[in-house]
Amino acid sequence: MNVVASGKRRLLLHLGALATVAAPAVLTRPAFAGRKGAGGKQKGAEKQEEEVTPPEDLMREHGVLDRVLLLYEAGIRKFSSNEDFDPGLITQSAGIIRDFINNYHEKSEEEHVFPRFRKAGQMTDLVNTLLRQHDAGRKVTENILKLAPSGRSNADDRKQLVSAMQSFITMYRPHAAREDTDLFPKLKDVVSPNEYDAMAEDFEKKEHQLFGDDGFEKMAARVAQLEQQMGIHDLSQFTPS
């Protein structure tokens, strides 16, 4: 009996020692796992600053352009059907083209994008055509702004206004498409990484100077308001039946 009891005591003491050694490890793992999990969650919750590359920036601005082209098309339809509407909507649409597209977006291309391709000797024919179209587009926009106020009351002005809007649409749809698919994707090939990053900063700085913080968002909101007034805001109306 004494031998058996003594053996049991030794076994219990041995198991107790093992438990004492193992306990910190058992407690440590969950504690460590908890800290790791908390750290991962905190990192995921951190707000990441949005980074927009130069091509993406320019393409988003093309989205504003294309939505104004839809406004022009709606205006043409209303004129053609003799529908009564405020010609000021055309004036405001053309004002966005002048301020945001002609005097900001295209200036960015002319000062930062086109010279890089010319310096690299790449796509120069396309760049030259795009530049000529910028000049032509500014003239057409000024003509639209001049004709829009009298477009509803004067038949001759209305005819010229519709022609000007149609010519603008006809030129800028392929213009923007060529830039988006041919020119902008190659931009990274003709500039250094530092130039690429600096270009994005220059775009943002100029946008803030001209339009304040969130300039793109403000301009998109102005276009959306005009779409509401023109009756084309509901996207589903463009779905074929």
N, C-alpha and C positions, 0 to 999 in steps of 0.2 A: 504493500500500500504506500509506504513512504517513498519507495523508488518511483512508483507510478505518479504520485503527487508531485514529487520533485521534478519529474520529467515534464509534467503538465505546466508547472510554474515556469520552467525554462522556456517552453514553447510559447507561453503567453507573453513572457518578457520579450522574446525574440520578435513576435508579431507586433507587439506594441512599439518596439523600436522601428520596425519597418514602416508602420503607420505614421510615426512621427516624422520620418524622413520623407515619406511620400506626400504628406499633407500639404506642405508648402507648394509642391509642384502642382497638385490638384487645384489649390486655391489660386495659384499664380496664373494658370492658363486662362480661366474665365476672366480674371481681372485684366490680363493683357489683351485678350480678345475684345473686351469691352472698350478699352482705350483705343484699339485699332479701329473698331467699328465707329466710335465717336469721331475719330479723326477723319475717316473716310466720308462720313456724313457732313462734317463741317466743310470739307473741301468741296463736296458736291454742291453745298449751299452757297458757296461764294459766287458773287455776281461776276460773270465774265464780260469784259468789255467787248462790244461787237467790233470786229475788224472787217472792213470792206475794202476789197482790192480795187485798183483803178478801173479795170474792165467792168467789174460788177457795179461800181459807182456809175459809170457811163451808161451801162445797160439799163439800170434802174431809171435813169433820167430819160432814156428812150421810151420807157413805159409811160412816163408823163406825156411825152410827145405823141405817142400813139393814141392815148386817150383824148388828146385835143383833136387829133385827126378824126376820131369818131364824133366829136362835137361838130366839127366842120361838115362831116357827112350828114349829120342830123339836120344841120342848118340848111344844107343844099336840098334835102328832101322837103323841108318845110317851105322853102321858097318855091320849089317846083309844084307843090300842091296848093300854093297860095294860102298856106296856113298862117294865121296871125300869131306872131311871137315877138318877143323883145329882141331887136337887133343888137342891143347892148350885150347879149350873151356871146355874140360873135366878137364884139370888140374886146370883151374880157378874155375870151379864149385866145385871141391874137395877142393880147397883152402878155399872157403867160408865155406864148411862143417867143415874143420879143425879149422879155426879161429873163426867162429861165433857160430857154433853148438857144436863141441867137446870141445873147449877150453874156451868158454864163457857160452853158454846156459846150457850145461850139468854140468859144474862146479857150476853154480848157483843152479841147482837142488841138486847136491851132497853135497854142503856146507850149503844150507839153507832149502831145502824142505825135502829131504829124512831123515835127522837126526830127524826132528820133528815127522815124522810118526813112526820112530823107538823108539823114546823116549816115545811116547804115546802108543806104542804097537799095532798100527793099520796098516793094509795093508802091513805088513812086508814081506810077501812072494812076493807080487808084487814089492815092492821096491828092494828086492834082485835080482829079475829077471831084472829089469830095469838097475840096476848097472852093472850086467854082460853084458848086451847088450851095455851099454856105452863103456865098455872095448873092446868088440868085434868090435864095430863100429869104434873106433879109429884105430884098427889094419887094418880093411878093407880100411879105408880112406888112410892110409899110403901106402897100397898096390896099390890103385888106382893112387895115386900121382906118385908112382914109375913106373907103367906100362903105364900110359897115353902118355908120349912122344914118345914111340915106338909102340903104339897101332895100328897105321895105317900101318907102314912098316913091322912089324914083326907079322906073323900070330899067333905064339904061344902066344906072349904077348897080342895080340888082343883078343884071346880066353879067356885068364886069366882075362883080363880087363873087358870084357863083363860079365863074371861070377861074378867078384867082385862087379860090379855095380848092377847086379841083386840081389845078396845076400844082399846088403845094402838096396835096395828098399824093398825087401821081409821082412826084419827085422824091418825097421823103420816106415813103414806104420802102422802096429798094435801097435808098441811101442808108437808112438805119440798119436794114437787114445786112447789107454788105459790111458795114462797120462791125456789127455784132458777130458775124460768122467768119469774116475774112481778116479784118484788121485787128480788132481787140484781142483775139486769142493769140496773136503773134507778138503782142506788145512786150511780153516778158523776154522774148528772144533778142530784142534790140536795146534793152537797158540793163544796167547792172542791178543786183539786188538792192543796193542802197538807193539808186535812182528810183526804183520801183516803189520802195517804201516812202521816199520823199515825195513822190508824185501823189500818192494817196493823201499825205498830210497837206500838200498844197491845195488839192481839190477841196478838202474839208475846211481849210482856213478861208479860202475864197468864198465858199458857200456861206460860212458864218458871217463874213464881212457883208455880203450882199443881202442875205435873207434872215440872218439871225440864227439862233440855235434851232436845230431840227428843221432846217430850211427845206429839205426834200419832203419831209412829212407835211409841212405847212402847204407846200405847193400841191402835193397830191390831194390834200383836203380841199383846196380851192377848186381843183378840177372836179372832185366828187360833188361839190356843191353845184357847179355848173351842170353836171350830168343830171342832177336832181331837177334843176330848173328846165333843162332841155327835154326831160322825159326819157332819158336813156340810162338811168342809174341801175335799173334792175337787169342784172346780167342774163337772167333767164329769157329775156325777150329776144336774144340773139340765137337761141337754140332752135334749129329747124324742127318743124312740127311733123 
